[in-house]
Amino acid sequence: MRADLRYIGLCAGLGLALGWIPSLLHGPIAAKFQILHIDGSAVWAWHVARSSIGLWVGVVGVPHAWYLRGPLCGFLVMLPLTLVSFAMPGCGFP
């Protein structure tokens, strides 16, 4: 039980630390939302989702191998926001 808690803590900590790297390198930016009269603080949804992937990898137990859980959890966490991005004018495919 104690090892499980340490594993969850390690995954959550790595997710919080490494989840900010994409935010520093690319968007979304608040100005994209403000053009459509949407509050620019909506970009926090992407920041929180990216940072929570590590926590989900630690908490979810299926599949057992972490290297399979990582991409699966990342896909499932980012899918709703990806659909929002595709619906935004100027994002996605032309």
Phi and psi restraints in degrees (value plus and minus 20) as a CYANA .aco file:
   2 ARG   PHI     -87.1   -47.1
   2 ARG   PSI     -57.7   -17.7
   3 ALA   PHI     -85.7   -45.7
   3 ALA   PSI     -55.4   -15.4
   4 ASP   PHI     -83.6   -43.6
   4 ASP   PSI     -62.5   -22.5
   5 LEU   PHI     -85.9   -45.9
   5 LEU   PSI     -57.9   -17.9
   6 ARG   PHI     -86.0   -46.0
   6 ARG   PSI     -59.1   -19.1
   7 TYR   PHI     -84.1   -44.1
   7 TYR   PSI     -64.9   -24.9
   8 ILE   PHI     -82.8   -42.8
   8 ILE   PSI     -62.6   -22.6
   9 GLY   PHI     -83.6   -43.6
   9 GLY   PSI     -60.4   -20.4
  10 LEU   PHI     -84.4   -44.4
  10 LEU   PSI     -66.0   -26.0
  11 CYS   PHI     -83.0   -43.0
  11 CYS   PSI     -63.2   -23.2
  12 ALA   PHI     -85.2   -45.2
  12 ALA   PSI     -62.6   -22.6
  13 GLY   PHI     -83.4   -43.4
  13 GLY   PSI     -64.3   -24.3
  14 LEU   PHI     -84.7   -44.7
  14 LEU   PSI     -58.4   -18.4
  15 GLY   PHI     -83.9   -43.9
  15 GLY   PSI     -61.5   -21.5
  16 LEU   PHI     -87.4   -47.4
  16 LEU   PSI     -57.9   -17.9
  17 ALA   PHI     -94.2   -54.2
  17 ALA   PSI     -66.8   -26.8
  18 LEU   PHI    -106.1   -66.1
  18 LEU   PSI     -36.8     3.2
  19 GLY   PHI     -88.4   -48.4
  19 GLY   PSI     -35.7     4.3
  20 TRP   PHI    -107.3   -67.3
  20 TRP   PSI     -35.0     5.0
  21 ILE   PHI     -79.8   -39.8
  21 ILE   PSI     -67.6   -27.6
  22 PRO   PHI     -81.7   -41.7
  22 PRO   PSI     -51.1   -11.1
  23 SER   PHI     -87.4   -47.4
  23 SER   PSI     -50.1   -10.1
  24 LEU   PHI     -99.2   -59.2
  24 LEU   PSI     -44.3    -4.3
  25 LEU   PHI    -115.4   -75.4
  25 LEU   PSI     -53.2   -13.2
  26 HIS   PHI    -173.1  -133.1
  26 HIS   PSI     153.1   193.1
  27 GLY   PHI     -87.0   -47.0
  27 GLY   PSI    -180.0  -140.0
  28 PRO   PHI     -98.2   -58.2
  28 PRO   PSI     140.1   180.1
  29 ILE   PHI    -128.3   -88.3
  29 ILE   PSI     133.6   173.6
  30 ALA   PHI     -84.9   -44.9
  30 ALA   PSI     -51.2   -11.2
  31 ALA   PHI     -82.7   -42.7
  31 ALA   PSI     -50.2   -10.2
  32 LYS   PHI     -82.9   -42.9
  32 LYS   PSI     -55.4   -15.4
  33 PHE   PHI    -100.7   -60.7
  33 PHE   PSI     -54.8   -14.8
  34 GLN   PHI     -87.9   -47.9
  34 GLN   PSI     -46.6    -6.6
  35 ILE   PHI     -81.5   -41.5
  35 ILE   PSI     -54.2   -14.2
  36 LEU   PHI    -112.7   -72.7
  36 LEU   PSI      -6.4    33.6
  37 HIS   PHI      42.7    82.7
  37 HIS   PSI      14.4    54.4
  38 ILE   PHI    -128.9   -88.9
  38 ILE   PSI     118.4   158.4
  39 ASP   PHI     -75.3   -35.3
  39 ASP   PSI     110.0   150.0
  40 GLY   PHI     -86.8   -46.8
  40 GLY   PSI     -32.5     7.5
  41 SER   PHI     -92.3   -52.3
  41 SER   PSI     -20.8    19.2
  42 ALA   PHI     -84.2   -44.2
  42 ALA   PSI     -39.7     0.3
  43 VAL   PHI     -85.8   -45.8
  43 VAL   PSI     -37.9     2.1
  44 TRP   PHI     -84.1   -44.1
  44 TRP   PSI     -44.2    -4.2
  45 ALA   PHI     -80.9   -40.9
  45 ALA   PSI     -60.8   -20.8
  46 TRP   PHI     -89.0   -49.0
  46 TRP   PSI     -61.2   -21.2
  47 HIS   PHI     -83.5   -43.5
  47 HIS   PSI     -65.2   -25.2
  48 VAL   PHI     -87.4   -47.4
  48 VAL   PSI     -61.2   -21.2
  49 ALA   PHI     -83.1   -43.1
  49 ALA   PSI     -65.6   -25.6
  50 ARG   PHI     -82.9   -42.9
  50 ARG   PSI     -59.5   -19.5
  51 SER   PHI     -94.8   -54.8
  51 SER   PSI     -41.2    -1.2
  52 SER   PHI    -109.1   -69.1
  52 SER   PSI     -25.3    14.7
  53 ILE   PHI     -81.1   -41.1
  53 ILE   PSI     -62.1   -22.1
  54 GLY   PHI     -80.3   -40.3
  54 GLY   PSI     -61.3   -21.3
  55 LEU   PHI     -81.4   -41.4
  55 LEU   PSI     -63.9   -23.9
  56 TRP   PHI     -84.4   -44.4
  56 TRP   PSI     -57.2   -17.2
  57 VAL   PHI     -82.5   -42.5
  57 VAL   PSI     -58.9   -18.9
  58 GLY   PHI     -92.7   -52.7
  58 GLY   PSI     -54.1   -14.1
  59 VAL   PHI    -104.3   -64.3
  59 VAL   PSI     -59.9   -19.9
  60 VAL   PHI     -94.1   -54.1
  60 VAL   PSI     119.0   159.0
  61 GLY   PHI    -127.7   -87.7
  61 GLY   PSI     -26.4    13.6
  62 VAL   PHI    -142.3  -102.3
  62 VAL   PSI     110.0   150.0
  63 PRO   PHI     -92.1   -52.1
  63 PRO   PSI     141.2   181.2
  64 HIS   PHI     -86.4   -46.4
  64 HIS   PSI     -58.0   -18.0
  65 ALA   PHI     -93.5   -53.5
  65 ALA   PSI     108.0   148.0
  66 TRP   PHI     -84.8   -44.8
  66 TRP   PSI     -51.2   -11.2
  67 TYR   PHI     -93.4   -53.4
  67 TYR   PSI     -33.6     6.4
  68 LEU   PHI    -111.7   -71.7
  68 LEU   PSI     -53.8   -13.8
  69 ARG   PHI     -87.9   -47.9
  69 ARG   PSI     -57.5   -17.5
  70 GLY   PHI     -76.3   -36.3
  70 GLY   PSI     -78.0   -38.0
  71 PRO   PHI     -83.3   -43.3
  71 PRO   PSI     -56.1   -16.1
  72 LEU   PHI     -85.6   -45.6
  72 LEU   PSI     -67.8   -27.8
  73 CYS   PHI     -84.8   -44.8
  73 CYS   PSI     -61.1   -21.1
  74 GLY   PHI     -80.2   -40.2
  74 GLY   PSI     -62.7   -22.7
  75 PHE   PHI     -83.3   -43.3
  75 PHE   PSI     -66.7   -26.7
  76 LEU   PHI     -89.4   -49.4
  76 LEU   PSI     -54.6   -14.6
  77 VAL   PHI     -92.3   -52.3
  77 VAL   PSI     -59.1   -19.1
  78 MET   PHI    -108.8   -68.8
  78 MET   PSI     -32.4     7.6
  79 LEU   PHI     -77.6   -37.6
  79 LEU   PSI     -68.5   -28.5
  80 PRO   PHI     -81.2   -41.2
  80 PRO   PSI     -59.3   -19.3
  81 LEU   PHI     -93.3   -53.3
  81 LEU   PSI     -48.1    -8.1
  82 THR   PHI     -85.8   -45.8
  82 THR   PSI     -59.7   -19.7
  83 LEU   PHI     -86.4   -46.4
  83 LEU   PSI     -56.0   -16.0
  84 VAL   PHI     -84.9   -44.9
  84 VAL   PSI     -61.8   -21.8
  85 SER   PHI     -82.4   -42.4
  85 SER   PSI     -61.3   -21.3
  86 PHE   PHI     -85.2   -45.2
  86 PHE   PSI     -46.8    -6.8
  87 ALA   PHI    -101.6   -61.6
  87 ALA   PSI     -34.8     5.2
  88 MET   PHI     -98.2   -58.2
  88 MET   PSI     116.4   156.4
  89 PRO   PHI     -82.9   -42.9
  89 PRO   PSI     115.8   155.8
  90 GLY   PHI      70.3   110.3
  90 GLY   PSI     -22.7    17.3
  91 CYS   PHI    -133.7   -93.7
  91 CYS   PSI     140.1   180.1
  92 GLY   PHI      58.3    98.3
  92 GLY   PSI    -177.6  -137.6
  93 PHE   PHI     -97.9   -57.9
  93 PHE   PSI     121.6   161.6
